[in-house]
Amino acid sequence: MKVFLALLLLVVLVESHNPFLRWSYYFANPGVLFNHNIDFSKIPYNVPPCFNLIVGRPEIVGGPYSAYMADNPFLALLNDQNRIMGYTSNTKTWIVTEGENLLQPLQAPIFTDLGPGSAPNFDECGSWLNAAINHQADVIPAWYHAESLCDYNDGQTHKTIAYASSDNGGKTFNKTGYPNNIVISGSNFQPNVTTGAGDHTTVILGDYFYTFYWEYPNWKIAVARSEVSSGGLPGTWYKYYQGEFQSDGLGGPYTYLPDIVGSFVSVLNEVGNTSLVAVGTAQSGIRMSVSMPKSDDQIGIDWTIVSAPLLLTDMGSSPWNRVANSSELWAYPKLVPLDGGNELDDVFWLYTMYLFPGQNFGQRYIVRNLINLTVVTEPFWTPTTNTDQAVLSQLPRYYNSKTGYYFETTSPVTSDFEFIGYIGLIMNQQPQSAPGILLVSCLSNGVWNTTFTVSDVECKSTIPQGVISKPLGYIWSVPDITRSPLYRCIDNSKSYNYFVSLEANCENLGFPVELLGFIIITPK
């Protein structure tokens, strides 16, 4: 309560668009984090066209951040000096990594000169760098998310997308033509709601830049494009409307895209096949849509929602309302090339903003998962079991040297836990060809007072005061040559120290309690 009163006092004494206070905006605007236009429970069972995905463990690469950080999708940029720049924003935009790869974080963030504009301009509340593309031009074009007239306590802000540029390899950005540098705008301002257009990403495909973004207050995703030869400058953008890219980017009408899960889009170019991949958040985790372009006038228009989550979790219905028992929160997902370029290859990163259970928006982390992609020759998997296994996650094992406990989770872990290795592959959706068993992290609030991996049925029925803290993924109930038995084991030297193992002797670390099912063997 004292913290809450202090924040209210800060609103009065300073200004309502302080980045510390943007947490209150999520209470009134759940669509910022979740796509509520789609009922994911009714998505037909399907798989990604032409590829298979294996998602690695999440790694913390930044944080915890209290303000000015991790409030938009992570942006990577490969400049002409072959330096990869990594950016994050919250009212101001900062460089957080710079080097030959994305594994080289800076000791201290560097400000890019991109921040709030002067009142009463369209970016008085902040400038979030969401897109920048190096396509061998003299300058790097960029497009930032801007907000004005913000009162986040009342869910009020007005959004626009504006042009910026860099002539020094992405170290700093200029608001070229300011304040006449808006490229995409939406509805007019209304009090107490979100209006305008924003929360975008921009990609280059063929002769055009494509920007995918949200139109407010309708909370619909739309797309606009500009010819690359124009530089993506103001006055060159046209929204997709009634079958064509014909509507003025500045306030023109639009046709929304019904089957795209989010506005954070990447280009995937693998074995000569170009597609677009969009990611977004839902209660069930990070979801994915795929678009296979048919013609220049239909690029990014038709989308297919993949039924299997890219990352499986359960964030509950109100994860942005942070209280002591809040679930974990994944937000602002973005698929990022390893080399910081403009296209995804067969190995890439999933970057997200993450909050641990019970933590608030002043404790944000930047997290990433490594994803491996395998292309298949058929448009859809034909063997039924392969269809079930189209999106898989690695199940990692950790060891806490302070407690001597082993632990399995698909969530990020703190520095107290050491990564030991992967146990096997779990499916991100219920298989259709044979019964699957959902593994969960089960919290026993009874005498055991510990968290361990069991089936969801067992957690709810036989574990003393068992509560599912999060789903992990599905294993098989039947054996196969590609699967290994998975046992729940106990280390009798530690009180209720349960762990899982592929070996019946529990690797001589304990004793088997039960056979959980059969897990897919990790390829060598």
Secondary structure, 3 states (H helix, E strand, C coil): CHHHHHHHHHHHHCCCCCHHHCHHHHHHCHHHCCCCCCCHHHCCCCCCCCEEEEEEEEEEEEEEECCCCCCCCCEEEECCCCCEEEEEECCCEEEEEEECCCCCEEEEEEECCCCCCCCCCCCCCEEEEEEECCCCCCCEEEEEEEEEEEEHHHCEEEEEEEEEEECCCCCCCECCCCCCCEEEECCCCCCCCEEEEEEEEEEEECCEEEEEEEEECCCEEEEEEEEHHHCCCCCCCEEEECCEEEEECECCCCCCCCCCCCCEEEEEEECCEEEEEEEEEECCEEEEEEECCCCHHHCCCCCEECCCCCEECCCCCCCCCCCCCCCCEEEEEEEEECCCCCEECCEEEEEEEEECCCCCCCCEEEEEEEEEEEECCCCCCCCHHHHHCCEEEEEEEEEECCCCEEEECCCCCCCCEEEEEEEEEEECCCCCCCCEEEEEEEEECCCCCEEEEEEHHHHHHCCCCEEEEEEEEEEECCCCCCEEEEEEEEECCCCCEEEEECCCCHHHCCEEEEEEEEEECCCC
